[in-house]
């Protein structure tokens, strides 16, 4: 099964790539952080592709940032 609609990389292959990229001194928290970041990036790309996006000004107004 692909990691996302954007690629043909399998979840297993991507997990191995993430683990291989970690330093020897990495902790479980380091690995979990890498997985979390990867999932969020994939979700964001899927949102963009599906048209679920907002202009910066709209977000700034929603959160009172001017």
KOLDRENTOR-371252 format. One line per 4 residues: their letters; for each residue z negated, x negated, y negated of N, C-alpha, C. Coordinates in nm, 2 decimals, m for minus. Example, Ala and Ser with C-alpha at 12.3 -4.5 7.8 and 13.67 -1.06 7.14 Angstrom:
residues 2
AS) m0.78,m1.32,0.57,m0.78,m1.23,0.45,m0.78,m1.32,0.33  m0.71,m1.28,0.22,m0.71,m1.37,0.11,m0.79,m1.29,0.00
***
This chain:
residues 66
XXXX) 0.00,m0.09,0.12,0.00,0.00,0.00,0.00,m0.09,m0.12  0.09,m0.06,m0.22,0.09,m0.15,m0.34,m0.03,m0.13,m0.42  m0.06,m0.23,m0.50,m0.18,m0.23,m0.59,m0.16,m0.12,m0.69  m0.04,m0.11,m0.75,0.00,0.00,m0.84,0.14,0.04,m0.83
XXXX) 0.18,0.13,m0.91,0.32,0.17,m0.92,0.41,0.06,m0.98  0.34,m0.04,m1.04,0.41,m0.14,m1.12,0.46,m0.26,m1.03  0.41,m0.27,m0.91,0.44,m0.39,m0.83,0.45,m0.35,m0.68  0.50,m0.45,m0.61,0.50,m0.43,m0.46,0.39,m0.52,m0.40
XXXX) 0.30,m0.57,m0.48,0.20,m0.66,m0.42,0.09,m0.57,m0.36  0.05,m0.60,m0.23,m0.05,m0.52,m0.17,m0.19,m0.55,m0.22  m0.28,m0.46,m0.20,m0.42,m0.48,m0.25,m0.47,m0.60,m0.18  m0.45,m0.62,m0.05,m0.50,m0.74,0.02,m0.45,m0.87,m0.04
XXXX) m0.32,m0.87,m0.07,m0.26,m0.99,m0.13,m0.32,m1.02,m0.27  m0.34,m0.91,m0.35,m0.40,m0.93,m0.48,m0.54,m0.97,m0.47  m0.62,m0.92,m0.37,m0.76,m0.96,m0.35,m0.76,m1.11,m0.32  m0.67,m1.15,m0.23,m0.67,m1.29,m0.19,m0.64,m1.38,m0.31
XXXX) m0.55,m1.33,m0.39,m0.51,m1.41,m0.51,m0.63,m1.42,m0.61  m0.70,m1.31,m0.63,m0.82,m1.31,m0.72,m0.92,m1.41,m0.66  m0.95,m1.40,m0.53,m1.05,m1.49,m0.47,m1.01,m1.64,m0.48  m0.88,m1.66,m0.46,m0.83,m1.80,m0.46,m0.84,m1.86,m0.60
XXXX) m0.83,m1.78,m0.70,m0.83,m1.82,m0.84,m0.97,m1.85,m0.89  m1.08,m1.80,m0.82,m1.21,m1.83,m0.86,m1.25,m1.97,m0.84  m1.34,m2.02,m0.92,m1.39,m2.16,m0.89,m1.49,m2.16,m0.77  m1.51,m2.27,m0.72,m1.60,m2.29,m0.60,m1.74,m2.24,m0.63
XXXX) m1.78,m2.24,m0.75,m1.91,m2.20,m0.79,m1.93,m2.06,m0.83  m1.82,m1.98,m0.80,m1.82,m1.84,m0.84,m1.93,m1.76,m0.76  m1.98,m1.66,m0.83,m2.08,m1.57,m0.77,m2.01,m1.44,m0.73  m2.09,m1.35,m0.66,m2.04,m1.22,m0.63,m2.01,m1.14,m0.76
XXXX) m2.09,m1.16,m0.86,m2.07,m1.10,m0.99,m1.94,m1.14,m1.05  m1.90,m1.27,m1.04,m1.78,m1.31,m1.09,m1.66,m1.24,m1.02  m1.67,m1.23,m0.89,m1.56,m1.16,m0.82,m1.55,m1.02,m0.86  m1.67,m0.95,m0.86,m1.67,m0.81,m0.90,m1.61,m0.79,m1.04
XXXX) m1.64,m0.88,m1.13,m1.59,m0.87,m1.27,m1.44,m0.88,m1.26  m1.38,m0.98,m1.19,m1.24,m0.99,m1.18,m1.17,m0.87,m1.12  m1.23,m0.81,m1.02,m1.18,m0.68,m0.96,m1.18,m0.57,m1.06  m1.30,m0.56,m1.13,m1.31,m0.45,m1.24,m1.21,m0.47,m1.35
XXXX) m1.19,m0.59,m1.40,m1.09,m0.61,m1.50,m0.95,m0.58,m1.45  m0.92,m0.62,m1.33,m0.78,m0.59,m1.27,m0.76,m0.44,m1.26  m0.86,m0.36,m1.21,m0.85,m0.22,m1.20,m0.83,m0.15,m1.34  m0.90,m0.20,m1.44,m0.89,m0.14,m1.57,m0.75,m0.17,m1.63
XXXX) m0.70,m0.29,m1.61,m0.56,m0.32,m1.66,m0.46,m0.23,m1.59  m0.47,m0.22,m1.46,m0.38,m0.13,m1.39,m0.39,0.02,m1.43  m0.51,0.06,m1.46,m0.53,0.20,m1.51,m0.46,0.22,m1.64  m0.48,0.12,m1.73,m0.42,0.12,m1.86,m0.27,0.12,m1.86
XXXX) m0.21,0.04,m1.77,m0.07,0.04,m1.76,m0.01,0.17,m1.70  m0.09,0.23,m1.61,m0.05,0.36,m1.56,m0.06,0.47,m1.67  m0.16,0.46,m1.75,m0.17,0.56,m1.86,m0.06,0.55,m1.96  m0.02,0.42,m1.99,0.09,0.40,m2.08,0.22,0.46,m2.02
XXXX) 0.24,0.43,m1.90,0.37,0.48,m1.83,0.37,0.63,m1.83  0.25,0.69,m1.81,0.25,0.84,m1.81,0.24,0.91,m1.94  0.25,0.83,m2.05,0.24,0.88,m2.18,0.10,0.92,m2.24  0.00,0.87,m2.16,m0.14,0.90,m2.21,m0.18,0.78,m2.30
XXXX) m0.15,0.80,m2.43,m0.18,0.69,m2.52,m0.21,0.75,m2.66  m0.28,0.68,m2.74,m0.32,0.72,m2.88,m0.29,0.61,m2.98  m0.25,0.65,m3.10,m0.23,0.55,m3.20,m0.37,0.50,m3.25  m0.36,0.37,m3.29,m0.49,0.30,m3.33,m0.56,0.38,m3.44
XXXX) m0.49,0.44,m3.54,m0.55,0.51,m3.65,m0.62,0.63,m3.59  m0.57,0.70,m3.50,m0.63,0.82,m3.44,m0.77,0.78,m3.37  m0.77,0.67,m3.30,m0.89,0.62,m3.24,m0.99,0.58,m3.34  m0.95,0.51,m3.45,m1.04,0.47,m3.55,m1.10,0.59,m3.62
XXXX) m1.03,0.70,m3.64,m1.08,0.82,m3.70,m1.18,0.89,m3.61  m1.14,0.90,m3.48,m1.23,0.96,m3.38,m1.37,0.90,m3.38  m1.37,0.76,m3.39,m1.50,0.69,m3.38,m1.56,0.65,m3.52  m1.50,0.71,m3.62,m1.55,0.69,m3.76,m1.54,0.54,m3.81
XX) m1.43,0.48,m3.77,m1.41,0.34,m3.81,m1.31,0.33,m3.92  m1.27,0.44,m3.98,m1.19,0.44,m4.10,m1.05,0.45,m4.08
***
